[in-house]
Amino acid sequence: MQKLADRAINIATQLGASYADARLIWQKREFIQTKDERLAALNLSESVGIGIRVLFDGGWGFASTQKLTKNGVDNAVKRAVAVARASASCVSPPITLAAEPAYQSTWISPYLIDPFKISIEDKLAVLLQCASIMRSVEGVCMTQGEMTFTKERKLFVSSEGSCIDQTFIRSSCGIEANAFSPDDRQKRSWPNSFGGQHENAGWEIVDKWQLPQNAQRIAEEAVALLTAPECEKGRADVIVGASQLALQVHESCGHPSELDRALGHEANFAGTSFLTPSMLGNLQYGSSIVNLVADATASGALGGFAFDDEGVQAQCVDLVKNGVFVGYLSSRDTANLIGLARSGGAVRAQGWNNQPIIRMTNISLRPGSAGSLADLVADTEDGILMETNKSWSIDDKRYNFQFGMEAGYEIKGGKITRLLKNPSYGGITTPFWNSCDAICSQESYIDWGVPNCGKGQPCQTMWTGHGAAPARFRNIEIGVTK
């Protein structure tokens, strides 16, 4: 593998490239889905290829191939250089790269049990057991379960002397119960909606999230939602559950803090950003207890790694500190545009056939001091706890948003009094985060995973992480979503 990557670098420099890197990636993936008590999907895939990126006269060029021969690699390099020559003719000023040391490193993401050593029959048995439990609850009309396992080896070699070998094992699991009546349909998911929880982890994730132990509870809640009253429209104090708050961070902090969006270099797939460079260090993004970081070093979190796809070592970068907007997700070719001496290490590509772009790592809200979720509920006189995302919407500047939830829980006098269906909340990003007056402590903090973040043209999907604990927001607009 390394000989081909080295060959790509040598050919690129011989053709006049001032910089070149190559990513040789092998990936194996397994997806299992059940609907009710039957197998609905079993997808097994494997791919390998090389992506080559070059800088020529200040212009980027990229090409890729699955023809892993000398001729195949040579032709891909020539295409990348030709693209770079064309790019250089229309790029002003020429692209320059922030400095980064050369690294020789091998890294494996943390896991306990290799999921590819567990039989498909054993994996399917867990999902079918959950289906049986959920289907036994009267009123449940359909159930679903999913598991995904990915093993990826990525070799990065650059003309600056880096040779980095990383192996990732990513796993996910989740279940869902749907209930139906002539007038309504409701669902509850565990441990999260849209496929469940995703982590840099192995088979142990399935034991950790205890799917069979939670199957009956979520089925009963789905049925109970059919006859629950709807969330009334108005304003209220809202406790946002950890998994939903992770998505809130993703949409209203992660995307707008991508520096290519902020500079206007990227507008595909949901627009640019309201966080312009003039706001850096000046904008009161949130209340003084709001601290948001981009932490690629978080162990086990889905957006974690040792080096990004430019060979930049993983870092923890402050984005919002004590409520003030202080940082961006950056790359080697954007860092110097706002006076940074070094890239923040936030460049990744979906696969060997994609050009690396700025992507979220683990964009996380630091825990606070409000204790557990039970403590925060007890400290709330009148409000609503909202759990598990069902729908979302945010504008192309990442400023106005609305989220629909699977379930709401009315709080009166510090106690949960009744279940509410179809709750939603909305607002504007900075007033919303400035209304945050309490964040639960470390004991309630979870690194949630989002495996399908879309960006770019052609669109790339990316796995990102978002750590969060439940938090309270005062006087928030609430309503009904269907």
N, C-alpha and C positions, 0 to 999 in steps of 0.2 A: 504493500500500500504506500509506504513512504517513498519508495523509488519513483512511483508515478507522480506523486505530489512534488517531489524535488525536481523531477523533469519539467513539470509545468512551470515552476518558478524559474528554472534555468532558461527555458525557451523564451519566457516573457521578458526577462532582462536582456537576452540577446537581441530581441526585437525592439529594444529601446524603452521598455517600461521602467519608470523610476521607482515603482513599487509594485509588488505582486503578492497575492496570497492564494492558497488553494485549500479547499475543504473537501476531504474525501469522507463520505458518510455512508455507513451501512445501517439499515433500520429493519427491524422485525416487529410486526404489530399483530395483535389479536383482539378482536371485538366480539363480545357475546351479548346477545339481547334475548330476553324472554318476554312474551306477552301471555298473560294468564299462566297456565301450567304447560306451556309448550315453548320449544325453541323457535324464535322468530328470525334470528340472524346469527350467522357464524362467519366472520370474515377473517381470513388469515392472509397476511401480505408480507412481502419482503422486497426491499429495493436497495440498490447500491449505485453510487455515481459520484462525480467530482464536479465541483463548481470553482471557477477560476475568476478572480477579480484583479484588474490591473489599473494602474494610474499612469497615463501617458500625457505629457505636456499639460498636466492639470485637469485632465478629464477622466472620468471613470468608464471602464468597460467591463462587461461580465459575460461569460458564456459557461455552458455546462454540458456534460455528456455522460452517458452510461457505457460508452465504448471505452472500456478500461484497457486500452492497448496504447503503444507508443504513438501510432498514427492518430488514434482517436483523441488522445490528450493534446498532441501537437496541433490538430485542427481546431480544437476548442480554444487553445491559447491564441491562435491566430485570429479567430473570430473576436475574442475579448479585446485584443489589441486594436483591431479594426474599429470596433465600437468606441473604444477610448479615443482614438484619433478623431473620429467624428464628433464625439462629445466635447473634446478640447476646443474645437472650432467655434463652439457656441457657449462656452462657460466663461463667465467673467465675474469676479476675478478667478484665476486658476485655483483649483482645490489644493489645499495643503493639509497635512496630517499633524495632529498633536503628537508629541513624542511619547513613546512607550518602550520600556525595556524588552529585550528578547527573552523568551522563556523556554526552558526545556522541562516539560511537566507531564505527568500522568495522573489522572483523577477519575474516581468512580463515585457516582452519586450514592447516598446512603440507602441501604436496604438490608433486610434480615433474611428473607426467603425469596429466591429467584422464582418469579411467577411462572416462568416457562418450564419449571420442573414440577408444577402442579398440573394434573391432567385436566383436560377440558371437561370430562365427566364429573370430576370433583367440583369444578367451578360452577358447572350447570346445576349440580345438586343443591348448592347454596341458594341460587336464584329460584329454583323450583320449590324449595322449602318455604322461602318467603312468600311466593305466589300462593301456595296452599294455605298458609296462615292468613294472608290478606283476603283471599277468596272465601274463607270461612265466616267472615263478618258480613251479616245481612245488609244489603244495600250497596255493596261493592260490585261494580259492573265490569271493571277491567283493571288488571294490574300489569306492571311492567318492571323489569329489572335489567341492569346493564353492568358489564365489567369490561374494562379496556386495559390492555397491558402492552407496553412498548419497551423494546430494548434498542438503544441507538449507540453506535460507536462513531465518534467524530474525530478525525485527524486534521489538525490545522497546521499548515506550514507557510512561512512567509519569507520574503526576500530579506527581511531584517534579522533573520536567524532564529525565529521561534519555531518550535516543534512541540505541539500540544496534543496529547491523546486523551480524550474524555469519553467516558461511558456513562450513559444515562439509563436508568430503569424508572419508568413512570407507570403508575397504576391508578385505577379508579374503580369505584363501585357505587351503586345507588339503586333504590327501589322507589316505586310510586304506586299509590292506590287511587283509583278513580271511582267516584260514586255518582249515581244518576237518579233523578226523579223526573216526572213529566215536566216539571217547571225549571229544572236546574241541573247543572253538572259541576262537581267540585273535585279537587284532588289535593292530596298531601304527599310530600316527598321526604325521603331520608337518605343520607344526611343533608342533602341539598337537592335543589331542582336541576333539571337539564343534565341528567346523567350522574348526579351524585357528587361525591368528593374525589378530587384528583390530587395526587401528591408525587413527589420524587420518593418512591417507596416500592416495596415488593408486595408479595401476597399477604404480608402481615396487615396491610390496610383493611382487608376484609374482616379480620378478627377485631381490629381496633374499632371499627364502626358498628359492629354487632347488628348486622342487618336482620337476622331472624328475631332477635330480641326486641326490635322496634317495629316489626311488621304489623302486629295487631294494633298497636297504638295509632300508627298513622292511618290505618284502615278505618278505625273507629272515628278518628278526627275527620276524615273525608266525609263519612256518612253524617256526622254531627253538623258539618258545615251546610248541608242541604237545608236544614231547618233553622240554622242560626240567623239572627237578625243581621241586616247589612250595616256596614260602617256608615255613620251619618256624615254628611258633608259639613265642613266647618274648619275650625282651627283647634289644635290640641297639642299638649306635650306628648311627644312620641319617643318611645324606646325602640330603636332599630336593632333587631337581632344581628348576631355576628355575621352570618352568611350573607344577609342582605347588605349589611354595612360594607362588606368586602366588595360587593358589586358597585355600591355607591362610590367607594374609593376608586375603583377601576374606571368608572365613567367620568367622575367629576374632578379627579386629581390625576390619575394615571395618564389618560389621553391628553388632557391640556398641558401636561408638563413635558410632553415629547417635544424636544427642541426643534425638530424639523417642521412640526406643525406650527410652533410659535413663530418661526422665521418665515413662514409662508412657503416653504419648500415642498410641503406635503399637504394635500387637500383631499386626496381620494379616501373613500370609505369613511364618511362621517366628518369631513371638514377639517378646519384648522384649529385654532385655540384662542380663547380670550386672554390667556396668560402671556402677554407680549413682554419682550425683554425690558421695557421701561418699568414694568411692575416688580422686577426682581429686587428684593430687599426693601420694597416700599409698600406692597399690598398686604393689608390685614386680611389674609385668606380665611382665617377662622379665629375662634376664641383662643385664649392663652394656653389652654390645655390641649390644643390640637397640634400634634407632632406627626408628620408623615415622612416616611423614608422610602427610598428605593434600595432594597437590601438583597443583592444577589447572593450574599453569603449565608442566608437563612437556611439552616440544615433541614432537609426534607420538604421545604416549600417548593411548589411546582416551578416557580420562576428562578430557581437557584442553579448555579453553575460555578466552575472555578475560573473560566475565562470565557469572554464573549466571542462572537464570530469575527472580531478583528484582532483577537489575541490579547485583549485588554483584561487584566486581572480583575476578578470580582471585587466589588466594593459595596459599602453602605453609604448612600448619598442622601443628605438632608434635602427634602423638597419643601416642607413647611416646618418651621421651628418656632415653637411658642406662638403659633398662630400666624407667623409672617412667612410669606412666600420667599424662599431663599435658593431654590435649585431646580435644575432641569435634568431630564434624561438626555444624555448627549452621546456623541460619537467622535471619532478622531477627526472627521472633516467638518464638524460643526463647533467643537469645543472652543477653538480660537476665535470664532465669530462673536462670542460674548466674553472673551477675555479669560477663558479657562486654560490652564497650563496642561491639563490632561483630560482625556475623555472619561466620562462617568461609567464607561463599560456597559452600555445598554444597546448594543447592536447584535441582532440575531436574524437568522433566516429560517423559514419553515423547513427547508430541506436543501439537498445538494443542488437542485435546479432553480433555486431562488437567490436573488441578490440580497445580501444582508442590509437591513434598515434598522432605524431606531425602534426598539420595542420595549415594553414594560418588562421589568424583572419581577421582584416581589415588592409591590407598592403597598405599604402597610401603615395602618394607624397604630401608633404606640399605645399600649395599655395605660389606663389612668389609675385612680385610687378609690374607685367607687365600690370595690368589693365584688361580690358575685352578682349574677343577674337577679337572684332573689333579693339581695340587698338593695339593688337599684329599684326594683319594683316596690319594695317596702318604703323607699324614700320618695316615691312619686304619689302625690295626693290624688291626682286626677289625670288620666292619660290613656294611651293605647300602646301595647307592645305589638309590633309587627314582625312577622316571621316568614321567611322563605319566599324568594322572588317568584313571581308569575309572569310579569311583563315589565318592559322598561322602554323609556323614550327620553332622548336628550338631544338638544339642538346641535347644529354644526360647529358652534363655538364652545360647546360643553358648558353651557351656562344655565339654560332652563331645562328642568328635568321633571319626570313623573315616573313613579314606580308602582306597579300593582303587586299585591302580596297574596300568598295562599291563605294566610290566616292572621287575624287580629285578636287581641285579648284585651278587653276593657279593664282598666284599672281604676278602682275607687277606694280611697282611704288606704292606699298602700297595699291593696290586695286585688288579685285578678278575680273579676266577678262574672264575666261571661265571654263566650266565644263570639267573634264577629266575622262575617264572610265578606269577600271582595273588597278588602280595605286597600286604599292607596294613599300615597303622600307625594307631594311635589314642592317645588320651590326654585330658587335661584342659588347657584353654587355658593357664592361667598356669604350671603345672609344666612343660608342654611348652616354652614360650618361655624359661623360666628354665634349661632344659637346653641351650640353644643356646650352643655354645662356639667356633664358627668360622663366618664368612660369607665367601664368595669376594669378590674385589676387583671394581672397576669394570669390568674387561675381560670379566667373566662376567655382567654385569648386563643384563637385558632388560626393557623395558616391555611386559608381556603385556596382552592385551585380553580382557575378559569382556563380551559384547554382550547378555546376556540375564538380568541380575540382576533378580529379581522382588521387588516390594514393594508394599504398599498394597492397598486394597479400594475400587473394583475394581483388580485387579492391573495395575501398570505394569511393563514391562521397561525396563532402562536399560543403556547402554554405560558400562562402568567400566574403569579401568586399574590395573595392579598391577605395579610394578617389583620385581624380585627377582633375586638371584644365588643359586646353590646354597649351602646351609648345612648344618652338622652339628649333630645333636641327640643327646645321650648317654642311653643306657639307656632306650630307647623300646619300648613294647609293640608287637610285630609279629605278623602272622598271615597267614592265607590268606583270600582273598575269591573268591567264584565268582558 
